[in-house]
Amino acid sequence: MLFDEPFYQAINEARWGALQCMLATVEEQIGRVEDLLDLGCGPGWFAARLSAEGRCVRGLDGRIELIEEARRRAPLASFDVFDFDAAAMEAVPGQADAVICFGLLYHLENPLRALRMCRGMARQVLFLESMTLPEDGGMARLLPENPNETQGMRVLALLMTPDAIAHGLLASGFTYVYRYDGEAVGHEDFTSTDERKKRRDIFMACDVQVSAPGLSPYTPQSLARFKY
Ligand SMILES: C[S@@+](CC[C@H](N)C(=O)[O-])C[C@H]1O[C@@H](n2cnc3c(N)ncnc32)[C@H](O)[C@@H]1O
């Protein structure tokens, strides 16, 4: 499977490290995160690890073949088919203390709508990882998708800037938005060099204020005539 390629494993390991740090930070405030929803779970890489820690994990993905593979690879978790662009917004398929949304947002036609669905699903916290545009300010770019097992399910997707994502999170009703330090992730996609701009960001959105190394409050540039 494309998900088993070494480049994919490397980014998963890096994101797993960031997720572990963010979970530990949140758990200091709210106690143990018992249940999680894993959105765009693919073949269950994160669900397998989180359920092996004794957490109750439910993965959702739009592709039935990935859900079947996830059921094989992560037998301690449960999985269902769910298409975030096709489902009605009020058809949110459940709630959990924490929602993980890694690698999904930039494959969607309607990422802002998906962030609202994330808010509806997250009782306490959302951990979000996405490819991002390098520009400052609240912007999105329409891109063609290349549908395959790791990609989107439609021919178009909207890629957003970090500011646009943060606006979407605040507009959806999360009180606090934090960005995870790209250097701390330990993967080149999350940092800029002279030759190459960073391509990805990790956010944590919640209703409790936290202070932890690696997590900085993220305030997007204000949009004219708009207040949260
Ligand atoms: C890049 S993979 C990320 C997989 C996993 N979360 C990870 O980080 O390893 C994107 C996943 O999103 C799923 N996906 C794409 N569009 C979707 C949609 N509209 N609804 C639900 N899942 C979708 C794909 O099937 C794929 O499993």
The ligand as an SDF file (V2000), in Angstrom:
LIG
                    3D

 27 29  0  0  0  0  0  0  0  0999 V2000
   -3.1610   11.3860    3.4880 C   0  0  0  0  0  0  0  0  0  0  0  0
   -4.2950   10.1670    4.0280 S   0  0  0  0  0  0  0  0  0  0  0  0
   -4.1660   10.3320    5.8070 C   0  0  0  0  0  0  0  0  0  0  0  0
   -4.3470    9.0120    6.5260 C   0  0  0  0  0  0  0  0  0  0  0  0
   -4.0450    9.0530    8.0210 C   0  0  0  0  0  0  0  0  0  0  0  0
   -4.8770   10.0140    8.7310 N   0  0  0  0  0  0  0  0  0  0  0  0
   -2.5990    9.3830    8.2570 C   0  0  0  0  0  0  0  0  0  0  0  0
   -2.3190   10.5130    8.6580 O   0  0  0  0  0  0  0  0  0  0  0  0
   -1.7510    8.5280    8.0190 O   0  0  0  0  0  0  0  0  0  0  0  0
   -5.8510   10.9030    3.6690 C   0  0  0  0  0  0  0  0  0  0  0  0
   -7.0220   10.0190    4.0380 C   0  0  0  0  0  0  0  0  0  0  0  0
   -8.1970   10.7890    3.9280 O   0  0  0  0  0  0  0  0  0  0  0  0
   -9.1930    9.9820    3.3330 C   0  0  0  0  0  0  0  0  0  0  0  0
  -10.1580   10.9040    2.6960 N   0  0  0  0  0  0  0  0  0  0  0  0
   -9.9660   11.7040    1.6330 C   0  0  0  0  0  0  0  0  0  0  0  0
  -11.0780   12.3990    1.3550 N   0  0  0  0  0  0  0  0  0  0  0  0
  -12.0050   12.0340    2.2750 C   0  0  0  0  0  0  0  0  0  0  0  0
  -13.3590   12.3970    2.5230 C   0  0  0  0  0  0  0  0  0  0  0  0
  -14.0090   13.2800    1.7570 N   0  0  0  0  0  0  0  0  0  0  0  0
  -13.9970   11.8270    3.5760 N   0  0  0  0  0  0  0  0  0  0  0  0
  -13.3630   10.9170    4.3580 C   0  0  0  0  0  0  0  0  0  0  0  0
  -12.0900   10.5130    4.1690 N   0  0  0  0  0  0  0  0  0  0  0  0
  -11.4180   11.0610    3.1370 C   0  0  0  0  0  0  0  0  0  0  0  0
   -8.4320    9.1060    2.3480 C   0  0  0  0  0  0  0  0  0  0  0  0
   -9.1750    7.9550    2.0050 O   0  0  0  0  0  0  0  0  0  0  0  0
   -7.1680    8.8110    3.1380 C   0  0  0  0  0  0  0  0  0  0  0  0
   -7.3100    7.6720    3.9330 O   0  0  0  0  0  0  0  0  0  0  0  0
  1  2  1  0
  2  3  1  0
  2 10  1  0
  3  4  1  0
  4  5  1  0
  5  6  1  0
  5  7  1  0
  7  8  2  0
  7  9  1  0
 10 11  1  0
 11 12  1  0
 11 26  1  0
 12 13  1  0
 13 14  1  0
 13 24  1  0
 14 15  1  0
 14 23  1  0
 15 16  2  0
 16 17  1  0
 17 18  1  0
 17 23  2  0
 18 19  1  0
 18 20  2  0
 20 21  1  0
 21 22  2  0
 22 23  1  0
 24 25  1  0
 24 26  1  0
 26 27  1  0
M  CHG  2   2   1   9  -1
M  END
$$$$
